[in-house]
Amino acid sequence: MNSEIPAPLTTHREQPTSAANGWIIFPLVVAMLVFAIVLMVYGARELNAWLVLPGILLVIAVAFAMAGFFMLQPNESAVLTLFGAYQGTTRQNGFLWANPLYRKQKVSLRVRNLNGEKLKVNDKRGNPIDIAVVIVWRIHDTAQAVFDVDSYESFIRIQSESCVRHIASSYLYDDGEPGELTLRGGGVEVAAALAKELQERLARAGIGIEEARLTHLAYAPEIAQAMLRRQQAEAVIAARQKIVYGAVGMVDMALRELSEKGVVKLDEERKAAMVSNLLVVLCGESQAQPVLNAGTLYT
């Protein structure tokens, strides 16, 4: 059975158009209405149907013309269509008038926030984490937003969730290799990668990403305690390493100073004893208690 390849989707592009100033058209419409009323009243008084009929037609024309008035606030646009055919987008503000047969779909151009829900995803290592993002976006192309996706607000919500899951699975939560970006440590870089991928996904809907950043990042509750204990152990080990490194340096400095200044001459056994005592004092967790040795190392 032969399978047919579907035709590619048409990508629309915004076509700027203009609408008439409503404050210029409105007096004309009012004048037509007044003239129609005068014709009908005069025709009814004179019993002249040839005057009443034009008055009625003018009233119908006025009612038809009134459907062409609409208002646009700052940072608001109107997508104009005529019997399903796209006629253009006007970004003018104020009181406007366009063909009454036009369907005028208003689209906001203001900057908007999408505060994403907290999602449970797996990082690159497979650890479950909770993550949430906030996305600052606005519509750049009204034709794409209206015609190329079913609902651009639903589209951005679903695509943002998909993008967050993909980004989270591409990085480790923390404890990566030296120089490796992690979700916890690479805030600016991760946010930039998130914004870039979101822009690629949402470009087909005419949506521009102004900013994207993480608002919540934590291990999932089921492993949070275990990971906390691991982090505490790693912190203790790192602290011990620094203490031992510093203690060795201090012992080396003490032995070198004693030898260079000739304060006391120490053989290898006495040096070993001093090193042991100094390391105990410097690396011990509790305060050292001095013990006076009344004898010698050789008795």
Secondary structure as UniProt FT lines:
FT   STRAND          20..21
FT   HELIX           22..46
FT   HELIX           49..66
FT   TURN            67..68
FT   STRAND          69..72
FT   TURN            74..75
FT   STRAND          76..82
FT   TURN            83..84
FT   STRAND          85..90
FT   STRAND          94..97
FT   TURN            100..101
FT   STRAND          103..108
FT   STRAND          112..115
FT   STRAND          119..122
FT   TURN            124..125
FT   STRAND          128..139
FT   HELIX           142..147
FT   HELIX           152..170
FT   TURN            178..179
FT   TURN            183..185
FT   HELIX           187..202
FT   HELIX           203..205
FT   STRAND          207..219
FT   HELIX           221..261
FT   HELIX           268..283
FT   TURN            297..298
//
